[in-house]
């Protein structure tokens, strides 16, 4: 079970990181830390939907495994945290344009 929990947590963290990769360049420019190295985020953004999908599947498998092993009560907060991070990643990806527009207005 710990293997599934670790995978779901790492999947959630990576999904959140991939979702933020589209917003981070604008945020860095807003702060004044820009440069050609920001082009790295373009390659990461191409895989964002795949990473988010894999993360969602890992979280769902973790919930299913915890339910089947009757350890849901003990692991519910860990699983809820992973689910919340993955959901936040989906929200960021779907609202990426709005967030970037808002950040550009702040410049």
Steps between C-alpha positions, in 0.01 A plus 500: 500500500787737575618455143166624365496790744848607401417473132178697538674772700789529254253495213304783661813706560618448143153586366502821700849581372404434140187708539701788645755487219274706279462772761852505641666679204260793527542504877878500467485786251273691736756460778784593264664162455474444127724364232536248225496212749122548531461314169551176696143530625366462145619141479345419836169660404466263204470204738276666757177321409672161498658559841168620640318196363756258646486683832122477507514128430758448777286687750192301401695173534619606844144568612386165359786309663439667836131414476568136408748457786264665751755766589302793369436650845871499581613646167214738416694821575801391295277403210292817534818708479612321185155541349492870586842561342398317183172690484687828547731403213199441273351837602829678424530332159143581401532863618854557376401773255307697760781475751759609244281791390465613860875477556570695180266775621711524816814586301 
